[in-house]
Amino acid sequence: MQSILIIGNVTKDVYLRLDNRTNKFETDDKETRWLDISFDGSRHDYYARASIYGGASISLEVLSRFGLNANISGTPATFLDGQFIAKDVRTTYRYILCQDENVSFLGPSEARYSTWEVPTNNPDWIYLDYSANISPKLSQEIIEYLNLSHTTKLAFCVDTHDDQSAPHIRALIERANLVISDIQLRQKVENHVYVANGHIEYRGERVFWSVDKDKDLITRFSSHLTIAASIFGALALGKDSSEALLLARANIEKSNLSSTANLSTLEKEIADDYYRIEKTPIKDQNIVEIEETAKKLLTPGKGILAADESGGSIHKKFEAMNIPDDEQHRRDYRNLFFTTPEIEKYITGIILFDETARQNADDGRNFIDYLKEKGIIAGIKVDQGLENFENSDEKYTKGLEGLDDRLAEYYKMGARFAKWRAAFEVTDHSPTNFAIEKNAEILADYALACQKASIVPIVEPELVYDGDYTIEQSIEYTGKILDQLFKSLAERNIDLPGCILKVNMVLAGKKQAQQSTPSEIGRATALTLRQHVPGDLAGIVFLSGGQSVEQATENLQEITNNGPYPWPVTFSYARALQGPALEAWKGDNANADTARQAFKERLIANCEALKEK
Ligand code: 13P
């Protein structure tokens, strides 16, 4: 029997779901509701599931139910006859308050460092679970022990709060035989399970999971613990990756907190057709082609130019500068950028609008062919703009009708990637789940059509900068939008290494009084992407969204500084690359060289911002 030594902290979780009808709440001038706990004998009603052991006891339970011989280091605790039994455990109490959708924790902010005692029998595995709070000393002790005990393997759960750049955490990641994390690792790691809010991925396979909110008071922490221990347990027993993923999904979906299922029950469960890992329906040869294109587009140190403004957007820009909006001027404007000397040193691809894709360079060659000769890949915007949902001020993106035919034509013309933008405005009632779900489905339908046509899809969900929202709201909405997007992409079995995400940086809205600093933006963007984007995606590019040219560069620099990331990360701006050139050109080709110079300056500055400083 395999033996596992768990390192982690035992917590005692006291769950309180507040009763909205009978509790007293005070409302302040910002309409925030506060729970009024006055000691006047008034009642406080809650549904309590008091005293549930959490943290390392969950790992112990799951592993015991998988038939593994597990114990917690330094803690005389066992899991016997379906019960966690602990003597003399120094337990950390956490009170978990739940009101509507909001869950908050009351407990010590400083977690106790986990304890370690040299095991008397060499365990097969040391399992550092999410509740393990690892000091540099503990890290060193574990590594020293592993150096002596050659047969013992290490599994390490990296938590959102672990500082991955700290040497003692890095050392454990490097030493581990298996790493499980609920945040993307800064570096690619061979044997890595990623547990996101809603999906689990391992070795290019992924499964989706969800727990019914009403079923149980289960928190992100305890659900991620259950998933991590289930996957680990299955792999320790020699199960293959697909089976381990499915067992973890079944365990979290079928179990109640503190009564997870036995392995035999789970094995029966996953025999059902409902639990299936589907392979992508896209042909192998298409996959080879799109993955190669995506890789070229994301060549390190370079970006992608968005020159795909629709007729309406160009009209507004030209009108504001008294430039005639006719086909010739629009061609001359695009020509300006494409003919800037040496752009291929800074960009790998250019996104075109349909009209431009059919226009010619000065020498009479079609623009797509002209760019190809420079080594630049032509892309094409294939969405057809935004339309309001019925009886709503929220929007969806049009253009699915006839998309297959258009993609086939664009491929013939030489385009090798495409773009589709969904836009979400933040108001007091939006973005709604409805708009997020619908747009994610549409984006996924578009992505599938692209991949079938050997065209790399850029999926672009944009939280519109022009609004009054805080950076915390941006973190929340961007995360939610990304979760839904990747769920929809997986439902259609999109090949992620052949797909690119284009997204907003995470920052406070333009109209918000409390503007975000570049360092806040760098951190929030890095965190949001690491928590919500699958690791095998081809890469991530940013839109500038109406930030000033300087802001877009400065913020990109901060994002770079928060790297490295598991994916290539770069810019794909329109306004922040083209703005100064348009101002210089003024619609007059006599100014073309000055305009080209202004464009090149932005290219150089943004490529510089891709280098860590
Ligand atoms: P901005 O950089 O101007 O936001 O444009 C990027 C883009 O392509 C939006 O769809």
Residues whose N, C-alpha, C, O or C-beta is under 5 A from the ligand:
A	BS01	13P	A306 R421 L543 S544 G545 G546 S572 Y573 A574 R575 A576
